[in-house]
């Protein structure tokens, strides 16, 4: 809701603004429901740029110690985002 509020306010105040977003697929703890909400945002806002990366644990960080989303699921999700967000001009 906070993301939507910010983006909606910016696009209302500056209609010609281009907003890009970064998405990390498979961050530890990401559920199927979380991913579905990400996909809803992509469909709703049709960002001109979406930067997609797969989670990779950096040694020494708290996230490196968390339970990871299975690699095949992360790949599947990142491909889904890629094809959903791609809109040829």
C-alpha positions in Angstrom: 0.0 0.0 0.0 2.9 2.4 0.7 4.4 1.7 -2.7 1.1 2.3 -4.4 0.6 5.5 -2.5 4.0 6.8 -3.6 3.7 5.8 -7.2 0.2 7.1 -7.5 1.1 10.4 -6.0 4.2 10.8 -8.2 2.2 9.9 -11.4 -0.6 12.3 -10.4 1.8 15.2 -9.8 4.1 14.5 -12.7 2.1 12.6 -15.4 5.0 12.2 -17.8 7.2 10.6 -15.1 8.9 7.2 -15.8 9.2 5.0 -12.8 11.5 2.0 -12.8 11.6 -0.8 -10.2 14.0 -3.5 -9.0 12.7 -6.9 -8.0 14.7 -9.5 -6.2 13.1 -12.9 -6.9 13.3 -15.5 -4.2 14.3 -13.4 -1.2 14.2 -15.8 1.8 10.7 -16.0 3.2 9.1 -15.0 -0.1 5.8 -16.9 -0.4 3.7 -17.7 -3.4 1.3 -15.0 -2.2 4.1 -12.5 -2.0 5.0 -13.3 -5.5 1.4 -13.0 -6.7 1.3 -9.5 -5.2 4.5 -8.6 -7.1 2.9 -9.7 -10.3 -0.2 -7.7 -9.6 1.9 -4.6 -9.2 3.7 -5.3 -12.5 0.4 -5.7 -14.3 -1.1 -2.6 -12.7 1.7 -0.2 -13.3 3.3 -1.5 -16.5 6.7 0.0 -15.6 8.9 1.2 -18.5 11.9 -0.5 -16.8 11.9 -3.5 -14.5 15.3 -4.8 -13.2 15.0 -8.4 -12.2 17.6 -10.3 -10.1 17.5 -13.6 -8.3 18.4 -13.6 -4.6 22.0 -14.5 -3.9 23.1 -14.7 -0.3 26.0 -12.4 0.6 28.2 -14.0 3.3 27.9 -12.3 6.7 24.4 -10.9 6.1 21.3 -11.9 8.0 19.6 -13.0 4.8 22.5 -15.5 4.2 21.4 -17.4 7.2 17.7 -17.5 6.3 16.0 -20.5 4.6 16.2 -20.0 0.8 13.4 -20.4 -1.7 14.2 -23.4 -4.0 16.4 -22.5 -6.9 14.0 -23.8 -9.5 11.1 -21.8 -8.1 13.2 -18.7 -8.1 14.1 -19.2 -11.8 10.4 -19.8 -12.6 9.4 -16.6 -10.8 12.1 -14.5 -12.5 11.0 -15.8 -15.9 7.4 -15.0 -15.1 8.3 -11.5 -14.2 10.4 -11.1 -17.3 7.7 -12.1 -19.7 4.9 -10.3 -17.8 6.8 -7.0 -17.7 8.1 -7.1 -21.3 6.1 -4.9 -23.6 7.6 -4.3 -27.0 7.4 -0.8 -28.3 
